[in-house]
Amino acid sequence: MDRFMGTWKLTSSDNFDEYMKAVGIGFASRQIANMAKPSLLFSVDDQGVFSMKSMTTFKTVEIKFKLDEEFDEITADDRQAKTVMSLVDGKLVQTQSWEGKSTTLEREVQDGKLMVKCVMDDVVSVRTYEREE
């Protein structure tokens, strides 16, 4: 998990609007999300609880988790999901399940960048973050 720690700033986003449509996010919320350039802050406390905080000028959302333990998540678009974060082959894999649906967000550090692959059914979005100094 060490490679994820620190602050990352969104630098590019491909097909994110289509991904949000597939998840079921409404037009107005998608417009705001498409304009937002979030920073992600990863940290860990003394008890081994990880934190991932997404910060924009519109909203800040933080989740706290232990690897491989399900928790209740209220997403940035206010979905109430059951979420599990796992480390798989060096990737931080987040699986959200709600109302009979599920989506997967895979985070991986490649060439010093944080790549986030968002998958909902057959729709894939890739978002790229660069480390903030």
Secondary structure by P-SEA (a helix, b strand, c coil): ccccccbbbbccccaaaaaaaaacccaaaaaaaaacbbbbbbbcccccbbbbbbbcccbbbbbbbcccbbbbbbcccccccbbbbbbccccbbbbbbccccbbbbbbbbcccbbbbbbbcccbbbbbbbbbcc
